[in-house]
Amino acid sequence: MPLPVPAGRRHEAEYDRRRLRQWLAGEARADGVTRRRLLTLLAATAAGSALGTVRPAHAADRTIVKPLPPEWFIERGTNAETRWEALSGTGHHTPNELFFVRNHTATPVLDADDWRLRLWGSGLRGAPGEDRPVEFGYDDLRKLPAVTRTAFVECTGNGRSYYTTQQGETVAGTPWTLGAIGVARWRGVRLADVLRRAGLSHGAVDIQPRGLDAEYVSGGENLGRVRRPLPLAKALDDVLLAYEMNGERLPYDHGHPVRVLVPSWIGIASIKWVGDIEVSAQPLFSPWNTTFYRLFGPAYPEGGSAPLTRQVTKSAFELASGATFEAGRRHVLHGRSWSGAGAVARVDVSTDGGTTWRPAHLRDKPSSGTWTRWSLGWNPGTPGPTHLLARATDTTGRTQPDIAVPNTQGYLFDGVVRHPVSVV
């Protein structure tokens, strides 16, 4: 018997169909995407299913503002990956100082007093074709009804390195292990409330938040500021404009003064340092849902998959790679599992390289949009190297596979990770 589809996902599918009809009718608009690229994307999707003025960002002296002690982080260019052993015993929420950082350029240092959020576009009420901008200041947002939500943010390429180290696939991008994820308690205002106060029209279908970080150059081409369209159905569901993280003012590296938070979706959707939001009556496209954040490779249509949305299912041990355990003693293994499709309902663990499996004890009540912590007792006998494996199943019935389907940019790795340890 098929599992029921959650209401939120049904609404997303309805909007996707509406957007596709508009696109097929030639009503879509692409920002920074060539006509040829858009036609290629159109073919793939059909087979499978005026920037406002913003205050310049003041770049920090460093790419990342907060300290990055090596016992907590692995530095990866403009990014910083959290070490899983640093999360041991930290509780359900990732402390702000341990939260991973994903930057396209450098963290901008912005003043909340000077910050403005500009909403504009054909999806707002006004005369036909009129650009009717509406602005909110930082204090304006804080006066609106506040919402607190626990949710993970995860880079789409989290786990990318395992395509190579476990499966022998060559992929492009930052070679994350599993530390490009964090869970926080976010506080802010519902994007739906802001959109309605701005004058959301019945014809709106897409919104496109844009960050205030520096323009991004890739392959010698200036792609502009980071921006990615979001279907209105998702925007009106559970998306926040967040200004606090774990009870503190949003840190610079995580989007101060205000960021978008899109629960359960790939991290690029949760635009940091948001400065303007286009509200459109036409489907929108940018390099971040055409060239990037789609799946290309032999398993996908020639023009690539549809733009990515929800995250996949993963598991990780709160251990360093190569950790040692004393033989003949009882140890307790700890880890965390998560999924963008639903709550984690079960985690099975193998301590012998995948030969046998045991169910782990879930330490959290399963909840969607966040991870579930788990533990398992282990009394290793024979000294020598082995691999620990964890395999999660979510409430939609999705279980991590042994092998992840490869794609050229190494997105959405969901295979069971073989974690090397030694028994001494």
Secondary structure by P-SEA (a helix, b strand, c coil): ccccccaaaaaaaaaaaaaaaaaaacccccccccaaaaaaaaaaaaacccccccccccccccccccccccccccccccbbbbccccccccccccccccbbbbbcccccccccccbbbbbbcccccccccccbbbbbcaaaaaacbbbbbbbbbbbcccccccccccccccccccccccccbbbbbcccccaaaaaaaacccccccbbbbbbccccccccccccccbbbbbcaaaaacccccccccccccccccccccbbbbbcccccccccccccbbbbccccccccccccccccccccccccccccccbbbbbccccccccccccccbbbbbbbbbbbccccccbbbbbcccccbbbbbbbcccccccbbbbbbbbbbcccbbbbbbbbbbbccccccccccccccccccccccccbbbbbcc
